């Protein structure tokens, strides 16, 4: 968990003690990058098939920063998915999107599924965070297997992946993602329940999901369970031509993406 890792590193910094952490897989590293810019001695490296992160001799004070932060990759993926599934005429191009290697794991999975996506050469920003423009075009998707070391680099993208899988040909199987049960909602259970509620064959696994895609129209009522990513994912699914999906608690999307619903309406209203 990147959140737990960040909390421990920041606790060490505030408490003036060194911290040594071990991760089975590399998780998001935004905190390490920012601390490094502040002159805090944080080292991250792979050793013996694990990732080690160390905070060594933290300073008593750190200097303030003036930096440019690129756009959020996770937020961009909802509109990328909308374009891939044919919900935006002509596709989309989203500029200045953060492309941190510990965050962009979904792009590899989209490639295996046959999605027509592309990105410009990456640019480095003040926080040493690469960014790029992302493009998505309507695509015919196929199911894929996702799990293992892929999970940490796309942990926030599983709701949007589930929506993509529901419209892909064949079965998508997700494993090794038990952490999803500890998010704002139990995302494994909620995704399975909501997908079934609109007519998608979905099976809840202990650590993931199995989703059989189809191209028939989807309709029904789902709940966000006060989870912003669930609300946005099913907002995208409901915005596709032919689908009729009502979402209880859709306004929770504003937690991380104020104006999401308005932007979604604007993009889909342009369809002829």
N, C-alpha and C positions, 0 to 999 in steps of 0.2 A: 504494500500500500504506500503510494507516494505521500499521502496525507500523514500517515504515522511516521514515515521516514522524516518528513519535513518537521513535524512536531518534535522529534527527538533531536534533530540537528539544531533547531532553534532553542530548545531547552538547554542543550550543551553550550550554545553561544551565550545565552543569558546567564547561565550558571557558572560560566568560565571553566568548564571541564571538557576534556576531549571525549569524542564519541566514535565508536567503531560499530558499523552495521554490516550485516550480511543479507543479501537478497538472493533467492533462487533464480529470479529473472530480473533483468534491469527494469526498473519502474521509472516514471516520469521524473525528469531531472531539472525542472525549472528552478527549484530552490537552490540546488548546488551551483547552477550557473549564476544566479543573482548574488549569492554569497561570495563566489569567486570574484565577481566584479567589485565587491565591497572590500576586497583584500582579505577575506576570511579564508584560511588555509583548508580547503575541502578537496579531498582527492577521491576519485572514483575509478575503479579498475576491475577487470575480470581476472579471477584466479581460481583454479581448481573447480571450474564449472559453476562458479557462483560470482555474484557481483559484490564487491566490497566498497563501502563508502566510509570515509574517515574524516572527522573534524579534528584537526591537530592544533593544540595550543591556541585556542580562540583569543582574539584580541579583546581588550576591555571596551573599546569603542570602535564603531564603524562609521565611515563617512556617508552622507546622504548621496543619492544618485539622481541624475536627470537622464532619463532613457526613453526610448521609443519601443512600445510593446506591439508586436504584430497582432492581427485578428485571431480569434479563437478557432482552432481547427475543428473542435467538436461542434460548435455552432454552425460552421460552414457546411458540415456534412449533411445536414438536413436538407439544404437546398441543392446540394450535389445529388442527393438521392432523388429529390423531386424531379430533377432534370433527367437522370438516368431512367426513371420510370415513366418518362413521357409527360410529366405534369407541367412542363414549361416549353412553350413553342420555341424551337431554335436552341434549346439548351441554356446553360448559364456559364458565366465567367465571374469568379469571385476573386477580387484582388487583395493583396497584402495579408495573406493567410499564414499564420505560423506553421512551420513545417519541421518542428522539433522531431528528431528521429525516434524519440520515446513516445511520441503522440500519433504518428501518422501510419500506424500499423494497418488501419482499414484499407489504405490504398493498395496494399499487396493482396488483400483478400478480394477487393473489387476487381483487380486484374485477373485473378483466377476465375472469377464469376463471369468474365467477359464484358465488364463495364467499359464504356468508351469515356475514359477520363484522362486528363493530361495536366501537366504542371510546367510552368516556366522554370528556367534555371534559378536555383535558390539564391537569395540575397541574405547577407548577415546584417543583423541590427545591433543596436547598442548593447543589448543583453546577450549578445552572441547567439541569438535565436534566429535560425534561418526562416525566411518567408518566401512566398511565391504566389502567383495567380493560379487558381484551380479552375479547370473547365470540365463540364460534364454534358454529355449528349445522350439522347434516348438510346437505350441498349437492350439487347435480348440477353437476359441473365441465365446462368445455370447454377445449380446448387453447389456448395463447397463444404469441405470439412475445416473447422476452425478450432484451434485449441493449443495447449502447451505454452511455449514461450511467446506465441503471438498475442496472448491475452493481455498482458500488462500494457502493451503499446496501443491498445484499442479498447480499454476497459469501459470508457464512457460512450463508445460507439455501438454497443450491442443492441440498444433499442432501435437505432436506425438500420443496423444490419438485419435485425429480425423483420423489419418492414420490407427491406430489399429481398430477403429470402422468401417472403410470402408471395412475391410476384416472379420468382425465378423458376425455371424448369427443373424439376427434380427436388431432391432433399438436401437441405443444409443442416449439418450436425455441428453443434457447438458444445465443447467439453472443456473442462479445466477452468471454468469461469464461476466457481462457487462464490467468489467475492461479490458477485452481482446481488446475492441475497442480503447483503449488508449495506446497500446503497439507500437512497431516500425512500425506496420501497424495496420489497423483495422482487427484484426485476425479473428473475427467472419465472416466478409464479405469475406475476402480473402480466408479463408478455405472453405467456402461454394462455392465460385466461382471456385476455383481450383479443388475441388472434383468433381463438376459437369462437369468441362472441361475434365476430364479423364473418365467420365462415371459412377460416383457414385451419387446416389440419396441423396441429402443433402439440408436441408431447413435452412435458416437463421432465427433465433429467435432474439427478441430484446436483450436478455441477454445470448444467447447461440446458440446451433445448434441441429438439429435432423438429424442423419445420418443412412441410411439403408445400411447395409453391404451386400456384395455379394462375390462370388469367381470367377467371370468371369474376364478375362484379362482386364487390364485398359490401355488406351492409350490416348495421347493428349499432349497439350502444356500448361504450367502454368507459372505464374510469381511469383518470390519471393517477389515482391514489396519492395525490399531492406530490407527484414526482414530475419535475419539469421536463426531463428527457422523454418520459413516457408520453406526456401531453404533446410534445413536438413531433415525436415519431408517428403517432396516430393522426396528428394533424396533417402530416405529409400524406399518409395513406388515404385519409379521407378526402384530400384535395385532388386525387387522381380521377380522370374522366371515368364516369360510370359508378364510382363508389359513393356510398351514402353512410357516413359514420358520424355519430354524435359522441362527444367527449364530455363527460362530467368533470369539472375542474380544469378546463382547458386553459384558464387564465394563469395557472401556476407556471406556465412557460415564461412569464415575465421575471421569474426569479433569476434566470441567467441570460435571458434574451428579451429585454423589453421591446415591445412592438413586433414580436414574432408573428402574431396572428395577422396584423395589418400587412406586413410584408408578404406573407403567404397569399393573402387575398389579392394583393396587387399583382403578383407574378402570375397567378392562375387566371386572373381576370383578363390577361392579355391574350389568352387562347382564342383562336377563331373557330 
